[in-house]
Amino acid sequence: MLDLLRKRQPDSVEQWWDESNADAELTEAPDVSPATGVFPQDFLGERRPAVEQGAELVRRAMQQLPTPSADNDVEALWEEEVTALIEEHERTKAPVVDVPLGQS
């Protein structure tokens, strides 16, 4: 099985034992130190400060939202905001924007 792996993907194993050198004395000991790394990996990298700053802005904005009550429930707020966004999006797709002008 390993021979098949060696033929198809020779780079998948770091070091292969060469049988032709089996009798030769090792001049250099193989590196057996464990691999090291960082887990979990930070996928944001250099962008982390900007992302954290944006998240903080969102948290502050969320604190300024009105508190839902019987008169002002979350679903009604959501529907109002989404309706406004959809209407704005539809307006941006219009090829011509009519602007009312004052009468002279």
NUSEDREN-471730 format. One record per residue (C-alpha): residue number from 1; residue in three letters; x negated, y negated, z negated. Coordinates in Angstrom, 2 decimals. Last residue first. Layout:
% NUSEDREN-471730
<NUM; "ALA"; <X; Y; Z>> ...
//
This chain:
% NUSEDREN-471730
<104; "SER"; <42.42; -78.96; 11.58>> <103; "GLN"; <43.27; -75.51; 10.28>> <102; "GLY"; <40.67; -73.72; 8.15>> <101; "LEU"; <38.98; -70.69; 9.60>> <100; "PRO"; <39.83; -67.07; 8.86>> <99; "VAL"; <36.88; -64.75; 9.50>> <98; "ASP"; <37.59; -61.71; 11.60>> <97; "VAL"; <34.76; -59.15; 11.44>> <96; "VAL"; <34.12; -57.29; 14.63>> <95; "PRO"; <32.62; -53.81; 15.10>> <94; "ALA"; <34.28; -52.47; 11.92>> <93; "LYS"; <32.12; -49.80; 10.24>> <92; "THR"; <31.11; -52.12; 7.38>> <91; "ARG"; <34.78; -52.66; 6.51>> <90; "GLU"; <35.35; -48.91; 6.14>> <89; "HIS"; <32.45; -48.66; 3.67>> <88; "GLU"; <33.86; -51.53; 1.61>> <87; "GLU"; <37.28; -49.87; 1.55>> <86; "ILE"; <35.71; -46.58; 0.46>> <85; "LEU"; <33.74; -48.28; -2.31>> <84; "ALA"; <36.79; -50.17; -3.60>> <83; "THR"; <38.86; -46.97; -3.60>> <82; "VAL"; <36.10; -45.17; -5.49>> <81; "GLU"; <35.96; -47.87; -8.16>> <80; "GLU"; <39.74; -48.02; -8.65>> <79; "GLU"; <40.12; -44.23; -8.68>> <78; "TRP"; <37.34; -43.86; -11.27>> <77; "LEU"; <38.86; -46.54; -13.49>> <76; "ALA"; <42.28; -44.88; -13.24>> <75; "GLU"; <40.78; -41.46; -14.01>> <74; "VAL"; <38.88; -42.83; -17.02>> <73; "ASP"; <41.99; -44.20; -18.71>> <72; "ASN"; <42.72; -47.90; -19.24>> <71; "ASP"; <46.00; -48.35; -21.09>> <70; "ALA"; <45.62; -45.21; -23.20>> <69; "SER"; <41.96; -46.07; -23.79>> <68; "PRO"; <38.66; -45.66; -21.99>> <67; "THR"; <35.88; -47.90; -23.29>> <66; "PRO"; <34.93; -50.50; -20.73>> <65; "LEU"; <31.55; -49.97; -19.10>> <64; "GLN"; <28.71; -52.04; -20.57>> <63; "GLN"; <27.02; -49.00; -22.13>> <62; "MET"; <26.93; -47.34; -18.71>> <61; "ALA"; <24.99; -50.31; -17.34>> <60; "ARG"; <22.33; -49.87; -20.02>> <59; "ARG"; <22.03; -46.14; -19.25>> <58; "VAL"; <21.76; -46.89; -15.51>> <57; "LEU"; <19.00; -49.43; -16.12>> <56; "GLU"; <17.16; -46.89; -18.29>> <55; "ALA"; <17.39; -44.31; -15.52>> <54; "GLY"; <15.91; -46.80; -13.05>> <53; "GLN"; <12.97; -47.48; -15.40>> <52; "GLU"; <12.43; -43.73; -15.83>> <51; "VAL"; <12.39; -43.28; -12.05>> <50; "ALA"; <9.91; -46.14; -11.61>> <49; "PRO"; <7.61; -44.78; -14.34>> <48; "ARG"; <7.80; -41.19; -12.90>> <47; "ARG"; <6.91; -42.10; -9.29>> <46; "GLU"; <3.23; -41.28; -9.84>> <45; "GLY"; <4.05; -37.61; -10.37>> <44; "LEU"; <7.77; -36.98; -9.99>> <43; "PHE"; <7.36; -33.23; -9.60>> <42; "ASP"; <5.79; -32.85; -13.03>> <41; "GLN"; <5.01; -29.13; -13.16>> <40; "PRO"; <6.39; -27.26; -16.12>> <39; "PHE"; <3.88; -26.04; -16.84>> <38; "VAL"; <0.42; -27.44; -16.22>> <37; "GLY"; <-2.34; -25.18; -14.97>> <36; "THR"; <-4.98; -22.68; -15.91>> <35; "ALA"; <-6.13; -19.48; -14.27>> <34; "PRO"; <-7.75; -17.04; -16.65>> <33; "SER"; <-11.52; -16.55; -16.55>> <32; "VAL"; <-12.53; -13.31; -14.85>> <31; "ASP"; <-15.13; -14.74; -12.48>> <30; "PRO"; <-17.00; -11.80; -11.03>> <29; "ALA"; <-20.46; -11.11; -12.43>> <28; "GLU"; <-23.25; -11.94; -10.02>> <27; "THR"; <-25.96; -9.61; -8.83>> <26; "LEU"; <-23.71; -6.59; -8.91>> <25; "GLU"; <-25.80; -3.50; -8.22>> <24; "ALA"; <-25.15; -1.88; -4.88>> <23; "ASP"; <-23.53; 1.53; -4.88>> <22; "ALA"; <-20.01; 0.27; -4.15>> <21; "ASN"; <-21.24; -2.17; -1.52>> <20; "SER"; <-19.53; -0.39; 1.40>> <19; "GLU"; <-16.41; -0.07; -0.74>> <18; "ASP"; <-15.80; -3.83; -0.65>> <17; "TRP"; <-13.50; -4.73; -3.52>> <16; "TRP"; <-11.13; -7.50; -2.47>> <15; "GLN"; <-11.13; -10.93; -4.14>> <14; "GLU"; <-8.49; -13.65; -4.24>> <13; "VAL"; <-5.60; -11.58; -2.97>> <12; "SER"; <-2.99; -13.04; -0.60>> <11; "ASP"; <-5.63; -14.27; 1.86>> <10; "PRO"; <-5.88; -10.93; 3.69>> <9; "GLN"; <-2.17; -10.93; 4.51>> <8; "ARG"; <-1.34; -8.20; 7.02>> <7; "LYS"; <-4.46; -6.02; 6.79>> <6; "ARG"; <-5.00; -6.47; 3.04>> <5; "LEU"; <-1.30; -5.85; 2.33>> <4; "LEU"; <-1.46; -2.61; 4.30>> <3; "ASP"; <-4.59; -1.57; 2.37>> <2; "LEU"; <-2.78; -2.43; -0.86>> <1; "MET"; <0.00; 0.00; 0.00>> 
//
